[in-house]
Amino acid sequence: MNIRQLRDSRRLKAFLRAGKIVELRERDEPIADIVPRKKPETLAKWPDFEARAKKIFGDRVFPNVVLEDRGRH
């Protein structure tokens, strides 16, 4: 596709929706590739960190040592 053909946005959109990479040329020299955006895949499900911590540590409560140490300086 050259610069002049780029003005036909319907044709460009059709190519991109079909998943094709459009090579942009100026005087028969490639100057850029227009790449279609990938559709976002299903987001990965995060593990249940709270359940994992409860399984490891049980109901024990730990002091927040970092916050306590900050008050000393």
N, CA and C atoms as an extended XYZ file, in Angstrom:
219
Properties=species:S:1:pos:R:3:atomname:S:1:resname:S:1:resid:I:1 pbc="F F F"
N         0.860       -1.159        0.000 N   MET     1
C         0.000        0.000        0.000 CA  MET     1
C         0.905        1.219        0.000 C   MET     1
N         0.642        2.153       -0.886 N   ASN     2
C         1.446        3.367       -0.881 CA  ASN     2
C         0.712        4.488       -0.146 C   ASN     2
N         1.375        5.620       -0.038 N   ILE     3
C         0.823        6.747        0.733 CA  ILE     3
C        -0.535        7.177        0.160 C   ILE     3
N        -0.662        7.199       -1.137 N   ARG     4
C        -1.908        7.639       -1.764 CA  ARG     4
C        -3.041        6.661       -1.445 C   ARG     4
N        -2.741        5.364       -1.457 N   GLN     5
C        -3.762        4.359       -1.153 CA  GLN     5
C        -4.146        4.373        0.322 C   GLN     5
N        -3.277        4.894        1.158 N   LEU     6
C        -3.545        4.957        2.590 CA  LEU     6
C        -4.755        5.832        2.902 C   LEU     6
N        -5.063        6.737        2.009 N   ARG     7
C        -6.221        7.622        2.222 CA  ARG     7
C        -7.535        6.837        2.251 C   ARG     7
N        -7.541        5.676        1.592 N   ASP     8
C        -8.736        4.827        1.587 CA  ASP     8
C        -8.744        4.033        2.890 C   ASP     8
N        -9.247        4.643        3.963 N   SER     9
C        -9.171        4.030        5.278 CA  SER     9
C       -10.032        2.773        5.384 C   SER     9
N       -11.086        2.662        4.591 N   ARG    10
C       -11.925        1.464        4.635 CA  ARG    10
C       -11.127        0.237        4.203 C   ARG    10
N       -10.344        0.396        3.167 N   ARG    11
C        -9.538       -0.720        2.670 CA  ARG    11
C        -8.467       -1.093        3.702 C   ARG    11
N        -7.847       -0.084        4.283 N   LEU    12
C        -6.826       -0.326        5.306 CA  LEU    12
C        -7.434       -1.054        6.499 C   LEU    12
N        -8.593       -0.603        6.969 N   LYS    13
C        -9.261       -1.241        8.101 CA  LYS    13
C        -9.623       -2.685        7.784 C   LYS    13
N       -10.039       -2.938        6.553 N   ALA    14
C       -10.402       -4.299        6.164 CA  ALA    14
C        -9.190       -5.223        6.255 C   ALA    14
N        -8.041       -4.752        5.770 N   PHE    15
C        -6.826       -5.555        5.864 CA  PHE    15
C        -6.446       -5.821        7.322 C   PHE    15
N        -6.501       -4.784        8.148 N   LEU    16
C        -6.105       -4.927        9.539 CA  LEU    16
C        -7.065       -5.831       10.309 C   LEU    16
N        -8.353       -5.717       10.043 N   ARG    17
C        -9.326       -6.584       10.716 CA  ARG    17
C        -9.146       -8.043       10.310 C   ARG    17
N        -8.619       -8.255        9.107 N   ALA    18
C        -8.359       -9.618        8.645 CA  ALA    18
C        -7.063      -10.174        9.244 C   ALA    18
N        -6.356       -9.325       10.004 N   GLY    19
C        -5.140       -9.774       10.672 CA  GLY    19
C        -3.900       -9.679        9.814 C   GLY    19
N        -3.969       -8.936        8.721 N   LYS    20
C        -2.832       -8.827        7.812 CA  LYS    20
C        -1.957       -7.631        8.171 C   LYS    20
N        -0.667       -7.782        7.961 N   ILE    21
C         0.276       -6.680        8.152 CA  ILE    21
C         0.314       -5.891        6.853 C   ILE    21
N         0.160       -4.575        6.949 N   VAL    22
C         0.151       -3.718        5.772 CA  VAL    22
C         1.509       -3.025        5.692 C   VAL    22
N         2.164       -3.192        4.546 N   GLU    23
C         3.460       -2.549        4.330 CA  GLU    23
C         3.218       -1.213        3.644 C   GLU    23
N         3.711       -0.155        4.252 N   LEU    24
C         3.543        1.187        3.713 CA  LEU    24
C         4.775        1.520        2.882 C   LEU    24
N         4.552        1.933        1.638 N   ARG    25
C         5.660        2.202        0.728 CA  ARG    25
C         5.589        3.619        0.189 C   ARG    25
N         6.762        4.149       -0.091 N   GLU    26
C         6.867        5.441       -0.750 CA  GLU    26
C         7.825        5.254       -1.916 C   GLU    26
N         7.309        5.452       -3.121 N   ARG    27
C         8.084        5.216       -4.345 CA  ARG    27
C         8.677        3.809       -4.366 C   ARG    27
N         7.850        2.850       -4.080 N   ASP    28
C         8.197        1.426       -4.087 CA  ASP    28
C         9.257        1.032       -3.073 C   ASP    28
N         9.536        1.890       -2.107 N   GLU    29
C        10.459        1.539       -1.027 CA  GLU    29
C         9.659        1.404        0.263 C   GLU    29
N         9.790        0.278        0.953 N   PRO    30
C         9.051        0.119        2.209 CA  PRO    30
C         9.575        1.085        3.271 C   PRO    30
N         8.645        1.799        3.922 N   ILE    31
C         9.046        2.743        4.969 CA  ILE    31
C         8.461        2.384        6.329 C   ILE    31
N         7.409        1.571        6.335 N   ALA    32
C         6.810        1.198        7.629 CA  ALA    32
C         5.900        0.003        7.450 C   ALA    32
N         5.653       -0.684        8.563 N   ASP    33
C         4.666       -1.749        8.613 CA  ASP    33
C         3.565       -1.319        9.568 C   ASP    33
N         2.337       -1.478        9.130 N   ILE    34
C         1.199       -1.211        9.997 CA  ILE    34
C         0.704       -2.580       10.452 C   ILE    34
N         0.816       -2.823       11.747 N   VAL    35
C         0.528       -4.139       12.305 CA  VAL    35
C        -0.790       -4.085       13.065 C   VAL    35
N        -1.680       -5.061       12.821 N   PRO    36
C        -2.947       -5.056       13.565 CA  PRO    36
C        -2.705       -5.366       15.036 C   PRO    36
N        -3.496       -4.763       15.867 N   ARG    37
C        -3.396       -4.977       17.307 CA  ARG    37
C        -4.002       -6.321       17.651 C   ARG    37
N        -3.309       -7.060       18.493 N   LYS    38
C        -3.823       -8.366       18.903 CA  LYS    38
C        -4.955       -8.166       19.891 C   LYS    38
N        -5.944       -9.022       19.784 N   LYS    39
C        -7.055       -8.970       20.737 CA  LYS    39
C        -6.549       -9.456       22.085 C   LYS    39
N        -6.933       -8.770       23.151 N   PRO    40
C        -6.456       -9.212       24.467 CA  PRO    40
C        -6.973      -10.603       24.789 C   PRO    40
N        -6.036      -11.451       25.202 N   GLU    41
C        -6.416      -12.805       25.569 CA  GLU    41
C        -7.046      -12.775       26.955 C   GLU    41
N        -7.639      -13.857       27.309 N   THR    42
C        -8.250      -13.949       28.624 CA  THR    42
C        -7.173      -13.720       29.675 C   THR    42
N        -7.479      -12.856       30.601 N   LEU    43
C        -6.503      -12.546       31.637 CA  LEU    43
C        -6.258      -13.766       32.516 C   LEU    43
N        -5.013      -13.922       32.893 N   ALA    44
C        -4.649      -15.052       33.743 CA  ALA    44
C        -5.278      -14.859       35.119 C   ALA    44
N        -5.723      -15.933       35.696 N   LYS    45
C        -6.345      -15.864       37.013 CA  LYS    45
C        -5.243      -15.884       38.070 C   LYS    45
N        -5.282      -14.929       38.967 N   TRP    46
C        -4.289      -14.846       40.034 CA  TRP    46
C        -4.573      -15.916       41.082 C   TRP    46
N        -3.510      -16.468       41.659 N   PRO    47
C        -3.732      -17.440       42.733 CA  PRO    47
C        -4.308      -16.755       43.969 C   PRO    47
N        -4.959      -17.522       44.804 N   ASP    48
C        -5.538      -16.995       46.032 CA  ASP    48
C        -4.429      -16.922       47.093 C   ASP    48
N        -3.756      -15.763       47.139 N   PHE    49
C        -2.618      -15.600       48.044 CA  PHE    49
C        -3.026      -15.675       49.512 C   PHE    49
N        -4.201      -15.169       49.820 N   GLU    50
C        -4.665      -15.200       51.204 CA  GLU    50
C        -4.867      -16.640       51.677 C   GLU    50
N        -5.470      -17.469       50.835 N   ALA    51
C        -5.665      -18.871       51.196 CA  ALA    51
C        -4.337      -19.600       51.314 C   ALA    51
N        -3.398      -19.257       50.442 N   ARG    52
C        -2.087      -19.886       50.493 CA  ARG    52
C        -1.350      -19.515       51.782 C   ARG    52
N        -1.410      -18.238       52.158 N   ALA    53
C        -0.758      -17.795       53.396 CA  ALA    53
C        -1.407      -18.447       54.611 C   ALA    53
N        -2.734      -18.569       54.578 N   LYS    54
C        -3.432      -19.198       55.704 CA  LYS    54
C        -3.047      -20.673       55.831 C   LYS    54
N        -2.847      -21.340       54.680 N   LYS    55
C        -2.442      -22.734       54.696 CA  LYS    55
C        -1.032      -22.884       55.274 C   LYS    55
N        -0.152      -21.952       54.974 N   ILE    56
C         1.236      -22.025       55.449 CA  ILE    56
C         1.345      -21.603       56.909 C   ILE    56
N         0.746      -20.442       57.247 N   PHE    57
C         0.951      -19.856       58.570 CA  PHE    57
C        -0.199      -20.087       59.537 C   PHE    57
N        -1.321      -20.525       59.049 N   GLY    58
C        -2.465      -20.726       59.929 CA  GLY    58
C        -3.035      -19.386       60.376 C   GLY    58
N        -3.448      -19.290       61.647 N   ASP    59
C        -4.045      -18.058       62.166 CA  ASP    59
C        -3.037      -17.178       62.892 C   ASP    59
N        -1.735      -17.490       62.779 N   ARG    60
C        -0.725      -16.684       63.474 CA  ARG    60
C        -0.701      -15.261       62.934 C   ARG    60
N        -0.478      -14.309       63.816 N   VAL    61
C        -0.381      -12.899       63.439 CA  VAL    61
C         1.064      -12.473       63.646 C   VAL    61
N         1.653      -11.907       62.605 N   PHE    62
C         3.043      -11.478       62.677 CA  PHE    62
C         3.094       -9.964       62.816 C   PHE    62
N         4.005       -9.451       63.655 N   PRO    63
C         4.133       -8.001       63.768 CA  PRO    63
C         4.742       -7.426       62.496 C   PRO    63
N         4.369       -6.206       62.174 N   ASN    64
C         4.924       -5.541       61.006 CA  ASN    64
C         6.242       -4.900       61.414 C   ASN    64
N         7.320       -5.615       61.266 N   VAL    65
C         8.639       -5.198       61.726 CA  VAL    65
C         9.115       -3.959       60.984 C   VAL    65
N         8.796       -3.833       59.728 N   VAL    66
C         9.261       -2.688       58.934 CA  VAL    66
C         8.708       -1.401       59.493 C   VAL    66
N         7.430       -1.341       59.780 N   LEU    67
C         6.831       -0.117       60.294 CA  LEU    67
C         7.341        0.188       61.697 C   LEU    67
N         7.565       -0.819       62.516 N   GLU    68
C         8.061       -0.593       63.873 CA  GLU    68
C         9.487       -0.062       63.850 C   GLU    68
N        10.312       -0.562       62.951 N   ASP    69
C        11.701       -0.103       62.854 CA  ASP    69
C        11.801        1.322       62.338 C   ASP    69
N        10.897        1.776       61.557 N   ARG    70
C        10.950        3.137       61.002 CA  ARG    70
C        10.821        4.192       62.114 C   ARG    70
N        10.110        3.867       63.145 N   GLY    71
C         9.907        4.833       64.220 CA  GLY    71
C        11.159        5.063       65.056 C   GLY    71
N        12.138        4.192       64.989 N   ARG    72
C        13.341        4.328       65.793 CA  ARG    72
C        14.310        5.364       65.262 C   ARG    72
N        14.256        5.676       64.004 N   HIS    73
C        15.256        6.569       63.387 CA  HIS    73
C        14.769        7.972       63.308 C   HIS    73
